[in-house]
Amino acid sequence: MCGRFILLTDLSVIVESFRIGEVTAEYKPGSSISPGQQISAVIRDDNVNKLVNFRWGLIPSWAKDPSMGNRMFNARAETIAEKPSFREAFKKRRCLIVADGFYEWQKMEKGKKPFHFSLRSSEPFGFAGLYETWLSPENKPVKTCTIITTDANDLLKSIHDRMPVIVPKDKEALWMDHDVPGQRELTAILKPYPAEGMTMSEGF
């Protein structure tokens, strides 16, 4: 799973790294970003990469209660094509959730120990994400998202059995492309990031 991540990189670097043509987000860096917070994500709209805000915790458009989003901050790569909560977003509403690193906790005899993971290059990256718009009873649009997870790679597996999907730089455009012809090209992206491209350190 992924329940905490980091984003401290300057906005100008984010804009350059993700080739962003329009910024509509209120950019809020953080060292411990958690579900329920407003986060920064990249979407492809009108052939332009846009930096936007979503609330972390996906509320399906058909949900009767927004509290559903409290437990939907992650989506399993293995089931997103079939699960009603995610399948339409997987077809049409894919995004990159911008981060510098993330945390996972190792279960110990007494409590849990946090570990920090990032890219060896120290560059920002995009988690594979899905997004939805839910209408409140007051007809106010609420834009939300979820981070997709997959099996842990060799670096993480001793800490946790799952990890967030990090989209390789050369696959970012494909992931956000609304006109991808089929699932095979997309599911091929939802793999563990190579362990040799990441670093791990103890502490929160």
VOBA-1610 file (N, C-alpha, C; in pm, whole numbers, padded with zeros to 5 digits, always signed):
BEGIN
Met+00084-00119+00000Met+00000+00000+00000Met+00088+00124+00000Cys+00027+00239-00014Cys+00099+00366-00004Cys+00009+00462+00072Gly+00049+00498+00194Gly-00033+00585+00276Gly+00033+00715+00315Arg+00160+00733+00276Arg+00232+00858+00301Arg+00334+00878+00189Phe+00341+01002+00138Phe+00448+01030+00042Phe+00500+01171+00060Ile+00605+01202-00013Ile+00678+01328+00001Ile+00679+01402-00131Leu+00667+01534-00126Leu+00687+01619-00243Leu+00741+01753-00195Leu+00870+01774-00217Leu+00936+01898-00174Leu+01003+01972-00289Thr+01006+01914-00406Thr+01071+01974-00522Thr+01005+02106-00560Asp+01086+02202-00603Asp+01035+02332-00646Asp+00942+02315-00766Leu+00838+02399-00769Leu+00738+02390-00875Leu+00801+02403-01014Ser+00900+02490-01029Ser+00962+02509-01160Ser+01026+02380-01212Val+01080+02300-01123Val+01139+02172-01161Val+01031+02074-01203Ile+00918+02074-01130Ile+00806+01989-01164Ile+00754+02022-01303Val+00738+02150-01331Val+00688+02194-01461Val+00778+02146-01573Glu+00909+02157-01553Glu+01003+02114-01657Glu+01005+01962-01671Ser+01008+01892-01558Ser+01020+01747-01560Ser+00901+01679-01627Phe+00781+01732-01604Phe+00660+01670-01658Phe+00605+01744-01780Arg+00683+01838-01832Arg+00646+01912-01953Arg+00506+01971-01940Ile+00485+02040-01829Ile+00354+02096-01799Ile+00333+02228-01872Gly+00220+02236-01941Gly+00189+02357-02017Gly+00094+02451-01945Glu+00026+02400-01842Glu-00070+02483-01769Glu-00076+02438-01624Val-00066+02533-01533Val-00073+02504-01390Val-00202+02563-01335Thr-00294+02475-01294Thr-00417+02521-01230Thr-00419+02481-01083Ala-00317+02409-01039Ala-00312+02360-00901Ala-00260+02467-00806Glu-00307+02460-00683Glu-00243+02532-00574Glu-00134+02438-00523Tyr-00010+02472-00551Tyr+00100+02379-00525Tyr+00139+02383-00378Lys+00123+02269-00308Lys+00152+02260-00166Lys+00249+02144-00140Pro+00380+02174-00133Pro+00476+02067-00100Pro+00452+02017+00043Gly+00500+01896+00071Gly+00484+01840+00204Gly+00578+01723+00226Ser+00618+01703+00351Ser+00708+01592+00384Ser+00634+01469+00434Ser+00502+01480+00455Ser+00423+01366+00500Ser+00280+01383+00450Ile+00263+01367+00319Ile+00132+01385+00256Ile+00050+01260+00278Ser-00074+01277+00324Ser-00155+01163+00365Ser-00293+01168+00298Pro-00365+01055+00299Pro-00499+01051+00240Pro-00590+01158+00298Gly-00673+01213+00212Gly-00764+01320+00251Gly-00712+01458+00218Gln-00581+01470+00192Gln-00522+01599+00159Gln-00534+01629+00009Gln-00524+01759-00023Gln-00517+01800-00162Gln-00376+01773-00212Ile-00365+01706-00327Ile-00234+01673-00381Ile-00223+01720-00525Ser-00101+01723-00576Ser-00074+01769-00713Ser-00063+01651-00807Ala-00128+01662-00922Ala-00126+01555-01021Ala-00119+01615-01161Val-00070+01535-01254Val-00061+01576-01394Val-00165+01498-01473Ile-00245+01570-01553Ile-00339+01508-01645Ile-00310+01559-01786Arg-00358+01486-01885Arg-00347+01527-02025Arg-00485+01572-02069Asp-00496+01699-02108Asp-00625+01756-02145Asp-00604+01852-02261Asp-00681+01833-02368Asp-00667+01916-02488Asp-00522+01919-02537Asn-00458+01802-02532Asn-00320+01786-02579Asn-00220+01870-02500Val-00255+01903-02376Val-00166+01980-02289Val-00154+01907-02156Asn-00031+01897-02104Asn-00010+01845-01969Asn-00045+01954-01869Lys-00138+01924-01777Lys-00184+02023-01681Lys-00158+01974-01539Leu-00109+02064-01454Leu-00092+02032-01313Leu-00217+02077-01240Val-00283+01981-01175Val-00412+02006-01111Val-00410+01954-00968Asn-00513+01988-00892Asn-00532+01937-00756Asn-00640+01831-00752Phe-00615+01726-00676Phe-00716+01627-00642Phe-00711+01603-00492Arg-00822+01563-00435Arg-00820+01512-00298Arg-00781+01365-00304Trp-00687+01326-00220Trp-00638+01188-00222Trp-00736+01096-00149Gly-00800+01009-00226Gly-00902+00917-00176Gly-01019+00920-00272Leu-01022+00826-00367Leu-01116+00834-00478Leu-01260+00807-00435Ile-01349+00897-00476Ile-01493+00880-00457Ile-01552+00849-00594Pro-01602+00729-00619Pro-01664+00699-00749Pro-01780+00794-00778Ser-01803+00820-00904Ser-01908+00915-00941Ser-02045+00871-00893Trp-02065+00740-00876Trp-02195+00687-00835Trp-02211+00675-00683Ala-02108+00709-00608Ala-02113+00693-00462Ala-02221+00783-00402Lys-02291+00732-00301Lys-02392+00811-00232Lys-02333+00894-00119Asp-02214+00851-00071Asp-02155+00914+00047Asp-02006+00938+00021Pro-01955+01059+00045Pro-01813+01087+00019Pro-01718+01011+00110Ser-01771+00955+00220Ser-01684+00881+00311Ser-01623+00758+00244Met-01677+00717+00132Met-01622+00604+00058Met-01477+00630+00019Gly-01446+00756-00005Gly-01311+00791-00045Gly-01207+00770+00064Asn-01250+00762+00190Asn-01156+00747+00301Asn-01078+00617+00293Arg-01136+00515+00231Arg-01068+00386+00223Arg-01022+00351+00082Met-01033+00446-00010Met-00998+00418-00150Met-00881+00505-00196Phe-00781+00519-00109Phe-00663+00597-00148Phe-00564+00513-00227Asn-00583+00380-00227Asn-00502+00290-00311Asn-00595+00202-00393Ala-00546+00160-00510Ala-00618+00065-00596Ala-00518-00041-00642Arg-00556-00166-00633Arg-00467-00276-00672Arg-00462-00287-00824Ala-00340-00293-00878Ala-00322-00302-01023Ala-00391-00425-01081Glu-00396-00532-01003Glu-00449-00658-01052Glu-00600-00656-01075Thr-00671-00561-01014Thr-00818-00563-01021Thr-00881-00435-01075Ile-00804-00335-01112Ile-00864-00207-01151Ile-00946-00216-01280Ala-00914-00310-01367Ala-00989-00321-01492Ala-01129-00379-01471Glu-01150-00448-01358Glu-01280-00511-01333Glu-01358-00449-01218Lys-01289-00394-01120Lys-01358-00346-01001Lys-01443-00222-01034Pro-01572-00223-00998Pro-01661-00113-01035Pro-01611+00025-00990Ser-01542+00030-00878Ser-01496+00159-00825Ser-01390+00223-00914Phe-01320+00142-00993Phe-01204+00193-01066Phe-01208+00172-01217Arg-01290+00083-01267Arg-01275+00041-01407Arg-01301+00152-01507Glu-01397+00242-01482Glu-01422+00351-01577Glu-01309+00453-01574Ala-01258+00481-01455Ala-01145+00573-01445Ala-01021+00514-01513Phe-01002+00383-01501Phe-00889+00317-01566Phe-00898+00333-01718Lys-01018+00331-01773Lys-01035+00347-01917Lys-01010+00490-01963Lys-01053+00588-01882Lys-01063+00725-01933Lys-00994+00833-01851Arg-00963+00804-01724Arg-00915+00911-01637Arg-00792+00865-01559Arg-00680+00865-01628Arg-00552+00825-01569Arg-00463+00948-01551Cys-00389+00951-01443Cys-00306+01067-01411Cys-00173+01023-01352Leu-00085+01119-01334Leu+00041+01100-01264Leu+00037+01182-01136Ile+00053+01117-01024Ile+00054+01187-00895Ile+00199+01215-00859Val+00232+01342-00849Val+00371+01385-00840Val+00428+01364-00699Ala+00548+01306-00693Ala+00612+01277-00564Ala+00764+01278-00578Asp+00830+01290-00463Asp+00976+01275-00453Asp+01014+01143-00388Gly+00922+01088-00308Gly+00949+00965-00236Gly+00825+00922-00160Phe+00834+00807-00095Phe+00721+00757-00018Phe+00770+00674+00100Tyr+00678+00647+00191Tyr+00710+00569+00312Tyr+00637+00436+00313Glu+00701+00336+00367Glu+00636+00212+00404Glu+00683+00174+00544Trp+00600+00100+00615Trp+00630+00064+00753Trp+00650-00088+00765Gln+00757-00126+00835Gln+00785-00267+00861Gln+00728-00305+00996Lys+00652-00412+01000Lys+00595-00459+01126Lys+00705-00520+01213Met+00711-00474+01337Met+00809-00525+01433Met+00734-00592+01549Glu+00810-00653+01639Glu+00747-00714+01756Glu+00673-00610+01839Lys+00732-00491+01843Lys+00669-00381+01915Lys+00655-00262+01820Gly+00539-00249+01761Gly+00513-00136+01674Gly+00561-00156+01531Lys+00582-00044+01461Lys+00624-00046+01322Lys+00741+00050+01302Lys+00827+00016+01208Lys+00943+00099+01178Lys+00928+00158+01036Pro+00939+00293+01021Pro+00921+00354+00889Pro+01049+00349+00805Phe+01030+00335+00674Phe+01139+00341+00577Phe+01099+00434+00464His+01197+00509+00416His+01174+00604+00308His+01233+00550+00178Phe+01158+00564+00069Phe+01202+00516-00062Phe+01195+00630-00163Ser+01294+00637-00250Ser+01297+00738-00355Ser+01376+00684-00473Leu+01383+00762-00581Leu+01463+00721-00695Leu+01610+00749-00668Arg+01696+00663-00718Arg+01840+00682-00702Arg+01886+00813-00765Ser+01815+00858-00868Ser+01849+00983-00936Ser+01809+01106-00856Ser+01729+01088-00750Ser+01674+01197-00668Ser+01576+01286-00744Glu+01532+01243-00859Glu+01438+01321-00939Glu+01294+01296-00895Pro+01205+01392-00917Pro+01063+01368-00891Pro+01009+01266-00990Phe+00900+01201-00954Phe+00841+01098-01040Phe+00690+01101-01027Gly+00623+01021-01109Gly+00478+01015-01104Gly+00428+00878-01066Phe+00346+00870-00959Phe+00273+00748-00930Phe+00164+00731-01035Ala+00136+00608-01074Ala+00020+00582-01159Ala-00106+00607-01077Gly-00191+00696-01127Gly-00313+00731-01055Gly-00436+00728-01143Leu-00551+00724-01078Leu-00681+00736-01144Leu-00757+00850-01076Tyr-00845+00917-01150Tyr-00920+01026-01089Tyr-01067+01022-01130Glu-01148+01083-01046Glu-01293+01090-01067Glu-01345+01225-01020Thr-01464+01261-01068Thr-01535+01378-01018Thr-01669+01332-00960Trp-01690+01364-00833Trp-01813+01329-00762Trp-01891+01457-00736Leu-02023+01452-00754Leu-02107+01569-00727Leu-02168+01557-00589Ser-02148+01658-00508Ser-02203+01661-00372Ser-02354+01687-00379Pro-02424+01669-00267Pro-02569+01699-00266Pro-02598+01845-00304Glu-02499+01931-00286Glu-02515+02073-00325Glu-02474+02095-00469Asn-02450+01985-00542Asn-02410+01989-00684Asn-02272+02052-00703Lys-02188+02038-00602Lys-02052+02089-00611Lys-01958+01975-00652Pro-01877+01995-00758Pro-01786+01888-00801Pro-01671+01869-00702Val-01644+01745-00667Val-01533+01708-00580Val-01440+01618-00660Lys-01319+01664-00685Lys-01225+01590-00769Lys-01130+01510-00679Thr-01128+01379-00701Thr-01052+01290-00614Thr-00967+01193-00696Cys-00872+01127-00628Cys-00782+01036-00699Cys-00738+00922-00608Thr-00676+00823-00669Thr-00619+00710-00597Thr-00485+00674-00659Ile-00398+00613-00580Ile-00267+00567-00626Ile-00274+00415-00646Ile-00227+00369-00760Ile-00229+00227-00792Ile-00107+00159-00729Thr-00129+00041-00673Thr-00020-00036-00613Thr-00002-00169-00685Thr+00118-00226-00668Thr+00152-00354-00727Thr+00239-00433-00630Asp+00289-00549-00672Asp+00378-00626-00586Asp+00506-00548-00557Ala+00562-00569-00440Ala+00687-00502-00402Ala+00803-00556-00485Asn+00900-00469-00514Asn+01023-00516-00579Asn+01118-00571-00474Asp+01238-00612-00517Asp+01333-00676-00425Asp+01380-00583-00315Leu+01379-00452-00340Leu+01422-00357-00238Leu+01319-00346-00127Leu+01191-00350-00163Leu+01084-00328-00065Leu+01034-00454+00002Lys+01050-00568-00060Lys+00975-00687-00017Lys+01001-00730+00127Ser+01118-00694+00182Ser+01143-00727+00323Ser+01069-00633+00418Ile+01020-00520+00364Ile+00950-00420+00445Ile+00799-00434+00429His+00755-00452+00305His+00611-00459+00275His+00592-00538+00147Asp+00476-00602+00134Asp+00453-00686+00015Asp+00394-00608-00103Arg+00362-00479-00082Arg+00309-00396-00190Arg+00391-00269-00202Met+00382-00205-00320Met+00445-00075-00342Met+00361+00003-00443Pro+00369+00136-00439Pro+00299+00215-00541Pro+00365+00198-00677Val+00285+00205-00781Val+00339+00198-00917Val+00402+00332-00952Ile+00531+00329-00984Ile+00603+00446-01033Ile+00611+00432-01185Val+00557+00528-01257Val+00554+00521-01403Val+00689+00564-01458Pro+00757+00478-01536Pro+00884+00518-01597Pro+00866+00642-01683Lys+00967+00724-01689Lys+00958+00851-01762Lys+00914+00830-01907Asp+00964+00725-01971Asp+00931+00703-02112Asp+00790+00646-02133Lys+00717+00619-02022Lys+00581+00567-02033Lys+00476+00667-01983Glu+00520+00783-01938Glu+00426+00879-01880Glu+00321+00925-01981Ala+00364+00958-02103Ala+00270+01005-02205Ala+00168+00896-02239Leu+00215+00773-02251Leu+00125+00662-02280Leu+00022+00644-02170Trp+00065+00653-02044Trp-00027+00634-01932Trp-00139+00738-01933Met-00109+00861-01971Met-00210+00967-01969Met-00289+00979-02099Asp-00254+00901-02199Asp-00317+00909-02331Asp-00457+00848-02327His-00559+00927-02358His-00697+00880-02355His-00729+00786-02472Asp-00642+00784-02572Asp-00672+00708-02693Asp-00592+00578-02704Val-00536+00530-02593Val-00466+00403-02595Val-00565+00294-02637Pro-00529+00209-02736Pro-00625+00117-02794Pro-00672+00003-02704Gly-00595-00037-02605Gly-00638-00151-02526Gly-00570-00160-02391Gln-00614-00255-02310Gln-00562-00270-02174Gln-00418-00319-02170Arg-00379-00398-02268Arg-00247-00461-02262Arg-00135-00358-02248Glu-00143-00250-02324Glu-00040-00147-02318Glu-00036-00080-02181Leu-00153-00065-02118Leu-00160+00001-01988Leu-00117-00090-01874Thr-00166-00213-01873Thr-00130-00304-01765Thr+00018-00337-01767Ala+00082-00327-01883Ala+00226-00352-01891Ala+00305-00247-01812Ile+00245-00131-01789Ile+00311-00025-01713Ile+00303-00052-01562Leu+00201-00127-01522Leu+00171-00143-01379Leu+00254-00253-01315Lys+00385-00238-01324Lys+00480-00336-01272Lys+00565-00273-01163Pro+00629-00355-01079Pro+00720-00299-00978Pro+00834-00221-01046Tyr+00866-00105-00992Tyr+00977-00027-01046Tyr+01107-00102-01017Pro+01203-00101-01109Pro+01328-00177-01087Pro+01397-00136-00957Ala+01432-00236-00876Ala+01493-00210-00745Ala+01624-00134-00758Glu+01700-00162-00864Glu+01831-00098-00879Glu+01820+00052-00908Gly+01700+00098-00942Gly+01679+00240-00968Gly+01629+00317-00847Met+01623+00250-00729Met+01567+00313-00609Met+01663+00304-00491Thr+01639+00388-00393Thr+01716+00385-00269Thr+01620+00374-00150Met+01674+00323-00037Met+01593+00306+00083Met+01672+00359+00202Ser+01605+00427+00292Ser+01669+00472+00416Ser+01570+00456+00531Glu+01622+00435+00651Glu+01538+00415+00767Glu+01498+00550+00826Gly+01376+00561+00872Gly+01333+00682+00939Gly+01220+00752+00868Phe+01153+00840+00940Phe+01035+00912+00887Phe+01069+01059+00874
//
